[in-house]
Amino acid sequence: MLFKPPQYKVKWTKLEPLHRGVENIVLITNGQAQKGYGLLGPRASLRRAYPLDASLRISNLELEDDGRFRCELVNGIEDESVVLTLRIEGVVFPYQSSNGRYQFNHQEAKEACHGQDATLATYKQLYRAWTEGLDWCNAGWLNDGTVHYPILHPRSQCGGEKLHAGIRSYGPKDKTRDYFDAFCFTSITAGYVFFIGSKLNFTEAIEVCREKGAELARVGQLYSAWHFRGLDRCNGGWLYDGSVRFPITNPRKRCGDLHEPGVRSFGFPSKNLQLYGAYCYR
């Protein structure tokens, strides 16, 4: 039979991503009162499903919550600890500046992903995306400051045919002076993406979404709708960043003659062109 110790303390700490010289405490409780710390603290609490339950509950999960957590139970000299991993299900997508290839330093890549409702991906997230079919020649930043690109089908224009398939690495790069693309990670969103089919320029696309009580979708929101909700359209549509893309779940001949599911891009055409619809997010 288990007995609740008369005095004990539970301490939850986030171990990754790492913050230099700072112990990233999330929550501390002495069994009676609890106190949250940092950005996670206001959303953290103990589940308390039974008297000895020290499970951490995090409300309104965010992409940055992904990572490893340590739980420490302090009870006099009898201390215990365990490390757990929280993995948020999502999708990785490559992202490039409207100015062309390899325009981001590390901080700019982080900001670019954030602007598209995403975060810089971790190596584990990129690796999983590769196992699920991501094949991309351009190298991109990851959150730890390393640069990689995933290859499924080795080819001459992508590092050479003699190299094996896999995650190819440039290793750690100078976060300020080196420039690459970005690999972003996003998850399921609270809202939904819908398509408006008209021949619009970029300004008209903004307005038509606004008339529907929405805004132009971010790239991460379109990827989320494709990955989690099966959004499938052959039509190119404007997005918030000025790019034009379309999501394909079921490849078919009359839809670009593409062989694999994915989100296809027309790049960043002139915003004055009245050729595309709009992907809106509400």
C-alpha positions as CSV (number, residue, x, y, z in Angstrom):
1,M,0.0,0.0,0.0
2,L,1.4,3.4,-1.0
3,F,1.5,6.2,1.6
4,K,1.8,9.9,0.7
5,P,5.0,11.3,2.2
6,P,4.4,14.0,4.8
7,Q,6.8,16.4,3.1
8,Y,7.9,16.4,-0.5
9,K,8.7,18.7,-3.4
10,V,8.1,18.1,-7.1
11,K,10.2,20.1,-9.6
12,W,9.6,20.1,-13.4
13,T,12.4,21.4,-15.6
14,K,12.5,21.7,-19.4
15,L,15.8,20.3,-20.7
16,E,15.6,21.2,-24.4
17,P,16.0,23.4,-26.3
18,L,18.9,24.4,-24.0
19,H,19.3,27.9,-22.7
20,R,22.9,28.6,-21.8
21,G,23.6,29.0,-18.1
22,V,19.9,29.0,-17.2
23,E,17.9,26.2,-15.5
24,N,14.7,26.3,-17.3
25,I,12.3,25.6,-14.4
26,V,8.7,25.1,-15.3
27,L,6.9,24.3,-12.0
28,I,7.7,23.6,-8.4
29,T,5.2,22.4,-5.8
30,N,5.6,21.3,-2.1
31,G,2.5,19.2,-2.2
32,Q,0.3,22.1,-1.0
33,A,1.0,25.1,-3.2
34,Q,2.6,25.3,-6.6
35,K,4.4,28.0,-8.6
36,G,5.0,28.2,-12.3
37,Y,8.1,29.8,-13.8
38,G,9.1,31.2,-17.2
39,L,7.0,31.2,-20.4
40,L,5.6,27.7,-19.6
41,G,4.7,28.4,-16.0
42,P,1.3,30.1,-16.6
43,R,0.2,27.1,-18.6
44,A,1.6,24.4,-16.4
45,S,0.0,22.5,-13.5
46,L,0.1,19.1,-11.9
47,R,-2.6,16.7,-13.0
48,R,-3.4,15.4,-9.5
49,A,-5.6,12.5,-10.7
50,Y,-4.7,10.7,-7.4
51,P,-2.7,11.7,-4.3
52,L,0.7,10.8,-5.6
53,D,0.2,11.9,-9.2
54,A,3.0,14.3,-10.2
55,S,2.2,14.3,-13.9
56,L,2.7,17.7,-15.6
57,R,-0.2,19.1,-17.5
58,I,0.4,21.9,-20.1
59,S,-2.6,23.7,-21.5
60,N,-2.8,25.3,-25.0
61,L,0.3,23.5,-26.4
62,E,2.6,25.5,-28.6
63,L,5.2,24.4,-31.1
64,E,8.1,25.5,-28.8
65,D,6.8,23.1,-26.0
66,D,8.3,20.2,-27.9
67,G,11.3,18.7,-26.1
68,R,12.6,16.8,-23.0
69,F,11.4,17.4,-19.5
70,R,12.8,16.3,-16.1
71,C,10.6,15.5,-13.1
72,E,12.4,15.5,-9.7
73,L,10.7,14.2,-6.6
74,V,12.5,15.6,-3.5
75,N,11.6,13.8,-0.3
76,G,14.4,14.3,2.3
77,I,17.4,12.2,1.3
78,E,15.2,9.9,-0.9
79,D,15.2,11.8,-4.2
80,E,14.0,10.4,-7.5
81,S,14.0,11.8,-11.1
82,V,12.9,10.8,-14.5
83,V,13.3,12.4,-18.0
84,L,10.3,12.3,-20.4
85,T,10.0,13.5,-24.0
86,L,7.1,15.5,-25.3
87,R,6.8,15.2,-29.1
88,I,4.3,17.3,-31.0
89,E,3.0,15.7,-34.2
90,G,3.6,17.9,-37.2
91,V,5.1,18.4,-40.6
92,V,8.4,19.9,-41.8
93,F,8.6,22.1,-44.9
94,P,11.5,23.9,-46.6
95,Y,11.2,27.6,-46.7
96,Q,13.0,30.1,-48.9
97,S,13.1,33.9,-49.0
98,S,11.2,35.8,-51.7
99,N,14.6,37.2,-52.7
100,G,15.8,33.7,-53.7
101,R,18.0,30.9,-52.4
102,Y,20.2,31.1,-49.3
103,Q,19.2,34.5,-47.9
104,F,18.7,33.7,-44.2
105,N,21.2,33.7,-41.4
106,H,20.2,31.6,-38.4
107,Q,18.1,34.4,-36.6
108,E,16.4,35.4,-39.9
109,A,15.6,31.7,-40.6
110,K,14.0,31.5,-37.1
111,E,12.0,34.6,-37.8
112,A,10.9,33.5,-41.2
113,C,9.5,30.2,-39.8
114,H,7.8,32.1,-37.0
115,G,6.2,34.4,-39.6
116,Q,4.7,31.3,-41.3
117,D,3.1,29.8,-38.2
118,A,6.0,27.5,-37.6
119,T,9.4,27.0,-35.8
120,L,12.8,26.0,-37.0
121,A,12.8,22.2,-37.1
122,T,14.9,20.0,-35.0
123,Y,17.2,17.3,-36.5
124,K,14.8,14.6,-35.2
125,Q,11.9,16.3,-36.9
126,L,13.8,16.6,-40.2
127,Y,14.9,13.0,-40.0
128,R,11.3,11.8,-39.5
129,A,10.1,14.0,-42.4
130,W,12.8,12.4,-44.6
131,T,11.5,8.9,-43.6
132,E,8.1,10.1,-44.6
133,G,9.2,11.2,-48.1
134,L,10.8,14.7,-47.8
135,D,13.4,15.1,-50.6
136,W,15.0,18.5,-51.0
137,C,18.3,19.7,-52.5
138,N,18.6,23.1,-50.9
139,A,20.4,23.2,-47.5
140,G,18.5,24.8,-44.6
141,W,19.1,25.8,-41.0
142,L,17.8,23.7,-38.1
143,N,17.1,25.1,-34.6
144,D,20.5,24.0,-33.2
145,G,22.5,26.1,-35.7
146,T,23.4,23.1,-37.9
147,V,22.6,23.0,-41.7
148,H,21.3,19.9,-43.5
149,Y,19.2,18.7,-46.5
150,P,17.3,15.5,-46.9
151,I,17.8,13.3,-50.0
152,L,15.7,10.3,-51.0
153,H,16.7,10.1,-54.7
154,P,20.4,10.9,-55.2
155,R,21.0,12.9,-58.5
156,S,23.7,14.9,-60.2
157,Q,22.1,18.3,-59.5
158,C,21.8,17.5,-55.8
159,G,25.2,16.5,-54.6
160,G,25.9,13.7,-57.0
161,E,24.4,10.3,-57.9
162,K,27.1,8.3,-56.1
163,L,26.2,9.7,-52.7
164,H,23.8,7.6,-50.6
165,A,20.3,8.8,-49.7
166,G,20.0,10.3,-46.3
167,I,20.3,13.5,-44.3
168,R,23.3,15.3,-45.8
169,S,25.0,17.7,-43.3
170,Y,27.1,20.9,-43.5
171,G,27.5,20.7,-39.7
172,P,27.4,23.7,-37.4
173,K,27.7,27.0,-39.3
174,D,28.3,30.6,-38.3
175,K,24.8,31.8,-37.2
176,T,25.5,35.4,-38.1
177,R,27.7,35.3,-41.3
178,D,26.4,32.1,-43.1
179,Y,23.3,32.1,-45.2
180,F,21.0,29.2,-46.1
181,D,17.3,28.4,-46.5
182,A,15.2,27.1,-43.5
183,F,13.5,23.9,-42.5
184,C,10.3,24.8,-40.6
185,F,8.1,22.7,-38.4
186,T,4.4,23.3,-37.9
187,S,1.5,21.3,-36.3
188,I,-2.3,21.2,-36.4
189,T,-3.9,24.6,-36.2
190,A,-7.0,25.8,-34.3
191,G,-8.5,27.3,-37.5
192,Y,-9.0,26.0,-41.0
193,V,-7.9,26.9,-44.5
194,F,-10.3,27.4,-47.4
195,F,-9.8,28.3,-51.1
196,I,-11.5,31.1,-53.0
197,G,-11.4,30.5,-56.7
198,S,-11.1,33.7,-58.7
199,K,-8.4,35.4,-60.8
200,L,-7.0,37.8,-58.3
201,N,-3.8,39.8,-57.8
202,F,-2.2,39.8,-54.3
203,T,-4.1,42.9,-53.0
204,E,-7.4,41.5,-54.2
205,A,-6.6,38.2,-52.5
206,I,-6.0,40.0,-49.2
207,E,-9.4,41.8,-49.6
208,V,-11.4,38.7,-50.6
209,C,-10.2,36.8,-47.5
210,R,-11.0,39.8,-45.3
211,E,-14.5,39.9,-46.7
212,K,-14.9,36.3,-45.4
213,G,-13.7,37.2,-41.9
214,A,-10.3,35.6,-42.6
215,E,-6.8,36.5,-43.7
216,L,-4.4,35.0,-46.3
217,A,-3.1,31.7,-45.0
218,R,0.5,31.4,-43.8
219,V,2.7,28.7,-45.5
220,G,2.7,26.6,-42.2
221,Q,-1.1,26.8,-42.1
222,L,-1.4,25.5,-45.6
223,Y,1.0,22.6,-44.9
224,S,-1.0,21.9,-41.7
225,A,-4.3,21.8,-43.6
226,W,-2.7,19.5,-46.3
227,H,-1.1,17.2,-43.8
228,F,-3.7,16.9,-41.1
229,R,-7.0,17.7,-42.9
230,G,-6.3,16.3,-46.3
231,L,-6.7,19.6,-48.2
232,D,-6.5,18.8,-51.9
233,R,-6.7,21.5,-54.6
234,C,-5.2,21.8,-58.1
235,N,-5.5,25.6,-58.1
236,G,-2.6,27.9,-57.3
237,G,-3.5,30.4,-54.6
238,W,-1.9,33.4,-53.0
239,L,-0.5,33.1,-49.4
240,Y,0.3,35.7,-46.8
241,D,4.0,35.9,-47.7
242,G,3.2,36.7,-51.4
243,S,4.0,33.1,-52.6
244,V,1.6,31.0,-54.7
245,R,1.1,27.4,-53.8
246,F,-1.4,24.5,-54.0
247,P,-1.8,21.3,-51.8
248,I,-2.1,17.9,-53.4
249,T,-3.3,14.9,-51.4
250,N,-4.3,12.6,-54.3
251,P,-1.9,13.1,-57.3
252,R,-3.6,12.9,-60.7
253,K,-2.9,13.6,-64.3
254,R,-5.0,16.7,-64.6
255,C,-3.4,18.2,-61.6
256,G,0.1,19.1,-62.7
257,D,0.9,15.4,-63.5
258,L,2.6,15.1,-60.1
259,H,3.4,11.7,-58.7
260,E,3.7,12.4,-55.0
261,P,1.4,14.2,-52.5
262,G,2.7,17.6,-51.2
263,V,2.4,21.3,-51.3
264,R,3.6,22.7,-54.7
265,S,5.0,26.2,-55.2
266,F,4.9,28.7,-58.0
267,G,7.4,30.8,-56.1
268,F,6.9,34.5,-55.6
269,P,5.3,35.8,-58.8
270,S,4.6,39.5,-59.4
271,K,1.9,40.7,-57.0
272,N,0.1,42.5,-59.8
273,L,-0.7,39.3,-61.7
274,Q,-4.4,38.5,-61.7
275,L,-4.0,34.7,-62.3
276,Y,-4.5,33.0,-58.9
277,G,-7.1,32.3,-56.3
278,A,-6.6,32.8,-52.5
279,Y,-6.0,30.4,-49.7
280,C,-7.6,32.0,-46.6
281,Y,-7.3,31.1,-42.9
282,R,-10.0,31.6,-40.4
